């Protein structure tokens, strides 16, 4: 069985979730987020794009309602026994929300206070409407499992460290492949190949790669070019190991850096160190954004900075590897030891046509942060 953690780890997570469920005064929780499924029992599938739900009851029972193609997926990847896996019938006019209602009746929780996860790609608006029509008295409990997942166990931190090592390997591959005339497709293939060769997984979203004017984009787009003798290449990527991520971001200068790029890089390096200094247990996440903004504004780069400077990392699924929330102005959520964050310092100066980025993942400790990457904060030129 490809369980990534031992039985004691999963038992501790189930006990923690059951305790949280009871503290919230719920009789059951309907989990639609694939991250919740994976965290609590190891169930790993992209079948969340269809209707499926993992039910947790107040007495600690787990039951999965899913489609037939995911029966063996659940048997192969999760801790669930066969009698905990239920298949809804597919036919014209089928409504799996009614199957879920029937399962809840079997579990004896019909009429109780039932929470559900709405803030997830695992529950489309269409399916959500059918769910609430069948079960109109649901209580939103999207934060219950998400909140428990934020602080990582020692075993999970090990996974993040392995993901970070794969991110470093991908950067090494990019640096070996990047030069004047290089094809973007070769750079991307080398980075992704380094992750796979290291035993890693597909990341929660596409690797971002853009050169020239495309270096100012923060999203993946389809289109490949060869690098000019004087160029800029922005990369944002993440190694992923057992679904755990540790993202990084860099802008590589092809040729020689000019004075403006040097100024932007110096500000980015100062900003990421200021953000690291602002990360400490019990401090609000908004402090980190403020540290980032103060540095960039002091360098006269307010026009080029963004409205967030990072976010949580975890075991996450498509379409993005972001494990919310983000570092944004005024975010009151307090940080905790054992959390993992991605810090990204992004400067996109549209007037000058220049980009400069610097980012890596960090672990929150009792006294501050520890970088997960072995790469330093140096300007990258090829």
C-alpha positions as CSV (number, residue, x, y, z in Angstrom):
1,X,0.0,0.0,0.0
2,X,1.5,3.4,-1.0
3,X,0.6,5.1,2.3
4,X,3.2,7.9,2.8
5,X,2.8,7.9,6.6
6,X,2.5,5.2,9.2
7,X,-0.7,4.1,11.0
8,X,0.1,6.2,14.1
9,X,0.3,9.4,12.0
10,X,-3.1,8.7,10.4
11,X,-4.6,7.7,13.7
12,X,-3.4,11.0,15.2
13,X,-4.9,13.0,12.4
14,X,-8.2,11.2,12.6
15,X,-8.4,11.8,16.4
16,X,-7.5,15.4,16.0
17,X,-10.2,15.9,13.3
18,X,-12.8,14.1,15.4
19,X,-12.0,16.2,18.4
20,X,-12.3,19.4,16.2
21,X,-15.6,18.1,14.9
22,X,-17.0,17.7,18.4
23,X,-15.7,21.0,19.6
24,X,-17.5,22.6,16.7
25,X,-20.7,20.9,17.8
26,X,-21.1,19.0,14.6
27,X,-22.5,15.5,14.2
28,X,-20.7,14.9,10.8
29,X,-18.4,16.7,8.4
30,X,-18.8,16.4,4.6
31,X,-15.3,16.7,3.2
32,X,-15.1,17.7,-0.5
33,X,-11.5,19.1,-0.5
34,X,-9.0,16.6,-2.0
35,X,-6.5,17.9,0.5
36,X,-8.7,16.9,3.4
37,X,-9.2,13.4,1.9
38,X,-5.4,13.0,1.5
39,X,-4.5,14.4,4.9
40,X,-6.9,12.3,6.9
41,X,-6.6,8.9,5.2
42,X,-4.2,9.1,2.3
43,X,-6.9,9.0,-0.4
44,X,-5.2,10.3,-3.6
45,X,-7.1,10.9,-6.8
46,X,-8.0,13.6,-9.4
47,X,-11.5,12.2,-9.2
48,X,-12.4,15.1,-7.0
49,X,-13.3,16.8,-10.3
50,X,-16.4,14.6,-10.2
51,X,-18.8,14.3,-7.2
52,X,-17.2,12.6,-4.3
53,X,-17.4,13.1,-0.5
54,X,-15.6,11.8,2.5
55,X,-17.8,11.7,5.6
56,X,-16.4,12.0,9.1
57,X,-18.8,11.4,12.0
58,X,-18.6,12.6,15.5
59,X,-17.6,9.1,16.7
60,X,-14.6,9.0,14.4
61,X,-16.0,7.0,11.5
62,X,-14.9,7.7,7.9
63,X,-16.9,6.8,4.9
64,X,-16.2,7.6,1.2
65,X,-18.8,8.1,-1.4
66,X,-17.2,8.1,-4.9
67,X,-17.5,6.9,-8.5
68,X,-16.7,3.4,-9.7
69,X,-13.3,4.4,-11.3
70,X,-12.1,5.5,-7.9
71,X,-13.0,2.3,-6.0
72,X,-9.6,0.7,-6.6
73,X,-7.9,4.1,-6.2
74,X,-9.3,4.3,-2.7
75,X,-8.3,0.7,-1.9
76,X,-4.8,1.3,-3.2
77,X,-4.0,4.7,-1.7
78,X,-6.0,5.1,1.4
79,X,-6.4,3.6,4.9
80,X,-10.1,3.0,4.2
81,X,-11.5,-0.6,4.4
82,X,-13.8,-1.9,1.7
83,X,-16.9,-1.4,3.9
84,X,-16.0,2.3,4.2
85,X,-16.1,2.9,0.4
86,X,-19.4,3.4,-1.2
87,X,-20.1,3.8,-5.0
88,X,-22.9,6.0,-6.4
89,X,-24.6,4.7,-9.4
90,X,-24.2,6.6,-12.7
91,X,-27.1,6.8,-15.1
92,X,-29.0,9.5,-16.9
93,X,-30.6,11.7,-14.3
94,X,-28.5,10.3,-11.4
95,X,-28.0,12.7,-8.5
96,X,-25.2,11.6,-6.2
97,X,-26.3,14.2,-3.6
98,X,-29.3,11.8,-2.9
99,X,-26.9,8.9,-2.5
100,X,-25.0,11.0,0.0
101,X,-28.2,11.7,1.9
102,X,-28.9,8.0,2.0
103,X,-25.4,7.3,3.3
104,X,-25.9,9.8,6.1
105,X,-29.1,8.1,7.0
106,X,-27.3,4.8,7.2
107,X,-24.7,6.4,9.5
108,X,-27.5,7.7,11.8
109,X,-26.6,11.4,11.4
110,X,-29.7,12.6,9.5
111,X,-31.2,15.4,11.3
112,X,-28.0,16.2,13.1
113,X,-25.8,19.3,12.7
114,X,-23.8,18.6,9.6
115,X,-20.9,20.7,8.3
116,X,-19.5,20.7,4.8
117,X,-16.5,22.2,2.9
118,X,-17.6,24.7,0.3
119,X,-14.3,26.6,-0.3
120,X,-12.7,23.9,-2.5
121,X,-12.5,23.0,-6.2
122,X,-13.7,19.6,-5.0
123,X,-17.3,21.0,-5.0
124,X,-18.4,22.8,-8.1
125,X,-21.3,25.3,-7.9
126,X,-23.5,22.8,-9.8
127,X,-22.8,20.0,-7.4
128,X,-23.1,22.4,-4.5
129,X,-26.5,23.4,-5.5
130,X,-27.6,19.8,-5.7
131,X,-26.0,19.1,-2.3
132,X,-27.9,21.9,-0.6
133,X,-31.1,21.0,-2.3
134,X,-30.8,17.4,-0.8
135,X,-29.4,18.6,2.5
136,X,-30.7,22.2,3.1
137,X,-29.5,22.7,6.7
138,X,-25.8,22.3,6.2
139,X,-23.3,24.4,8.1
140,X,-20.2,25.7,6.4
141,X,-17.1,24.2,8.0
142,X,-14.5,24.8,5.4
143,X,-11.9,25.9,7.9
144,X,-12.1,22.8,10.2
145,X,-9.7,20.5,8.4
146,X,-7.8,23.3,6.6
147,X,-7.0,24.8,10.0
148,X,-5.7,21.5,11.3
149,X,-3.5,21.0,8.2
150,X,-1.7,24.3,8.6
151,X,0.7,23.1,11.3
152,X,2.8,20.2,10.0
153,X,3.8,17.1,11.9
154,X,7.5,16.1,11.9
155,X,6.7,13.5,9.2
156,X,5.1,16.2,7.0
157,X,8.1,18.5,7.5
158,X,10.3,15.7,6.2
159,X,8.1,15.7,3.0
160,X,8.4,19.4,2.6
161,X,12.2,19.1,2.9
162,X,12.3,16.5,0.2
163,X,10.1,18.8,-2.0
164,X,12.5,21.7,-1.3
165,X,15.5,19.5,-2.4
166,X,13.7,18.8,-5.6
167,X,13.0,22.5,-6.1
168,X,16.8,23.1,-5.7
169,X,17.5,20.3,-8.2
170,X,15.1,22.0,-10.7
171,X,16.9,25.3,-10.3
172,X,20.3,23.6,-10.9
173,X,18.9,22.1,-14.1
174,X,17.5,25.5,-15.2
175,X,20.9,27.2,-14.7
176,X,22.7,24.5,-16.6
177,X,20.2,24.9,-19.5
178,X,19.8,28.7,-19.6
179,X,22.0,30.6,-22.1
180,X,21.7,33.0,-25.0
181,X,19.8,31.1,-27.7
182,X,18.4,28.5,-25.4
183,X,14.9,27.2,-26.1
184,X,12.4,27.7,-23.3
185,X,11.0,24.2,-23.8
186,X,14.4,22.7,-23.1
187,X,14.6,24.7,-19.8
188,X,11.2,23.6,-18.8
189,X,11.8,20.0,-19.7
190,X,15.1,20.0,-17.7
191,X,13.4,21.5,-14.6
192,X,10.4,19.1,-14.6
193,X,12.7,16.2,-15.5
194,X,14.9,16.9,-12.4
195,X,11.8,16.6,-10.2
196,X,10.7,13.4,-11.7
197,X,14.2,11.9,-11.7
198,X,14.3,12.7,-8.0
199,X,11.2,10.7,-7.3
200,X,8.9,13.7,-7.2
201,X,5.3,14.4,-8.5
202,X,3.5,16.8,-10.7
203,X,3.1,20.1,-8.9
204,X,-0.2,21.6,-8.1
205,X,0.0,23.9,-11.1
206,X,2.2,24.4,-14.1
207,X,5.7,25.7,-13.7
208,X,5.8,29.3,-14.7
209,X,8.4,30.2,-17.3
210,X,8.5,33.4,-19.3
211,X,11.3,35.4,-21.0
212,X,11.5,38.8,-22.6
213,X,8.2,40.6,-22.1
214,X,6.8,37.3,-20.8
215,X,9.1,37.6,-17.8
216,X,6.7,40.1,-16.3
217,X,3.9,37.5,-16.1
218,X,3.1,35.6,-12.9
219,X,1.2,32.9,-14.7
220,X,1.9,30.1,-17.1
221,X,1.0,30.7,-20.7
222,X,1.4,28.6,-23.8
223,X,4.2,29.8,-26.1
224,X,7.9,29.1,-26.5
225,X,10.8,31.3,-27.7
226,X,14.6,31.2,-27.8
227,X,16.4,33.5,-25.4
228,X,18.1,36.6,-26.8
229,X,21.8,37.4,-26.1
230,X,20.4,40.0,-23.6
231,X,17.3,38.7,-22.0
232,X,15.4,38.0,-18.7
233,X,13.8,34.8,-17.7
234,X,11.4,34.5,-14.8
235,X,10.8,31.1,-13.3
236,X,8.3,30.0,-10.6
237,X,8.2,26.3,-9.8
238,X,7.9,23.8,-7.0
239,X,9.2,20.4,-6.3
240,X,6.5,18.1,-5.1
241,X,7.0,15.0,-3.0
242,X,4.0,13.0,-1.9
243,X,1.9,16.0,-2.9
244,X,3.9,18.3,-0.5
245,X,5.3,21.4,-2.0
246,X,8.2,23.9,-1.5
247,X,7.9,26.6,-4.1
248,X,10.7,28.8,-5.4
249,X,10.9,31.8,-7.7
250,X,13.8,33.5,-9.6
251,X,14.5,35.9,-12.4
252,X,17.6,34.9,-14.3
253,X,19.4,37.6,-16.3
254,X,20.8,36.5,-19.7
255,X,23.9,38.6,-20.4
256,X,24.9,41.3,-18.0
257,X,22.7,42.9,-15.5
258,X,22.1,46.7,-15.8
259,X,21.9,49.2,-13.0
260,X,18.1,49.0,-12.8
261,X,18.1,45.2,-12.5
262,X,20.8,45.4,-9.8
263,X,18.7,47.9,-7.8
264,X,15.6,45.7,-8.1
265,X,17.5,42.6,-7.0
266,X,19.0,44.4,-4.0
267,X,15.5,45.5,-3.0
268,X,14.1,42.0,-3.4
269,X,16.9,40.4,-1.3
270,X,16.4,43.0,1.4
271,X,12.7,42.5,1.3
272,X,12.8,38.7,1.7
273,X,15.1,39.0,4.7
274,X,12.7,41.5,6.2
275,X,9.9,39.1,5.7
276,X,11.8,36.3,7.3
277,X,12.5,38.5,10.3
278,X,8.7,39.3,10.6
279,X,7.8,35.6,10.7
280,X,7.5,34.4,14.3
281,X,4.9,32.3,16.2
282,X,1.8,34.2,17.3
283,X,2.5,37.2,15.0
284,X,-0.2,38.1,12.3
285,X,0.5,37.3,8.7
286,X,-0.1,40.9,7.8
287,X,3.2,41.8,9.5
288,X,5.0,39.9,6.8
289,X,3.3,41.8,4.0
290,X,4.0,45.1,5.8
291,X,7.7,44.2,6.0
292,X,7.8,43.5,2.2
293,X,6.0,46.7,1.4
294,X,8.2,48.9,3.6
295,X,11.3,47.8,1.8
296,X,10.1,48.1,-1.7
297,X,8.5,51.5,-1.0
298,X,11.7,52.7,0.5
299,X,13.5,51.8,-2.7
300,X,10.9,53.7,-4.7
301,X,9.5,50.5,-6.2
302,X,5.9,50.8,-5.0
303,X,4.7,50.9,-8.6
304,X,6.3,47.6,-9.3
305,X,5.3,45.5,-6.3
306,X,2.2,43.3,-5.9
307,X,-0.5,43.1,-3.2
308,X,0.7,39.8,-1.7
309,X,4.1,38.4,-1.0
310,X,3.6,34.7,-0.4
311,X,1.3,32.0,1.1
312,X,1.1,28.7,2.8
313,X,2.6,25.4,1.4
314,X,1.1,22.0,2.0
315,X,-0.1,18.8,0.3
316,X,-2.3,20.4,-2.3
317,X,-4.0,19.5,-5.6
318,X,-4.7,21.3,-8.9
319,X,-5.4,23.8,-10.1
320,X,-2.9,25.7,-7.9
321,X,-0.3,24.8,-5.2
322,X,-1.4,27.8,-3.0
323,X,-2.4,26.6,0.4
324,X,-4.4,29.7,1.6
325,X,-4.3,32.2,3.1
326,X,-1.8,34.6,1.6
327,X,0.4,37.3,3.1
328,X,-1.6,40.4,2.3
329,X,-2.2,43.7,4.0
330,X,-4.1,43.4,7.3
331,X,-4.3,39.6,7.4
332,X,-4.9,38.9,11.1
333,X,-4.3,35.1,11.0
334,X,-1.5,34.3,13.5
335,X,1.4,32.2,12.4
336,X,2.4,29.0,14.2
337,X,5.6,26.9,14.6
338,X,5.5,24.0,12.2
339,X,3.9,26.0,9.3
340,X,5.6,26.2,5.9
341,X,5.3,29.3,3.8
342,X,6.4,30.4,0.3
343,X,7.8,33.9,0.3
344,X,7.9,35.6,-3.1
345,X,9.3,39.0,-3.7
346,X,8.0,40.1,-7.1
347,X,8.8,43.3,-9.0
348,X,7.2,43.9,-12.4
349,X,8.1,47.3,-13.8
350,X,5.9,47.6,-16.9
351,X,7.3,51.0,-17.8
352,X,10.9,49.8,-17.9
353,X,10.0,46.4,-19.2
354,X,12.0,44.7,-16.4
355,X,11.2,41.9,-14.0
356,X,13.0,40.8,-10.8
357,X,11.8,38.1,-8.5
358,X,13.2,36.2,-5.6
359,X,11.4,33.5,-3.6
360,X,11.8,30.3,-1.6
361,X,10.0,28.3,1.1
362,X,10.6,28.6,4.8
363,X,9.6,26.6,7.9
364,X,8.4,28.5,11.0
365,X,10.3,27.5,14.1
366,X,9.8,28.4,17.8
367,X,12.2,31.4,17.3
368,X,11.7,32.4,13.7
369,X,12.2,30.7,10.4
370,X,14.5,28.2,8.7
371,X,15.0,28.3,4.9
372,X,14.3,25.0,3.2
373,X,16.3,25.8,0.1
374,X,20.1,25.2,-0.1
375,X,20.3,28.0,-2.7
376,X,21.4,31.5,-1.5
377,X,20.2,35.0,-2.3
378,X,22.5,35.8,-5.2
379,X,21.8,37.4,-8.5
380,X,21.6,34.8,-11.2
381,X,23.2,35.5,-14.6
382,X,23.7,33.2,-17.5
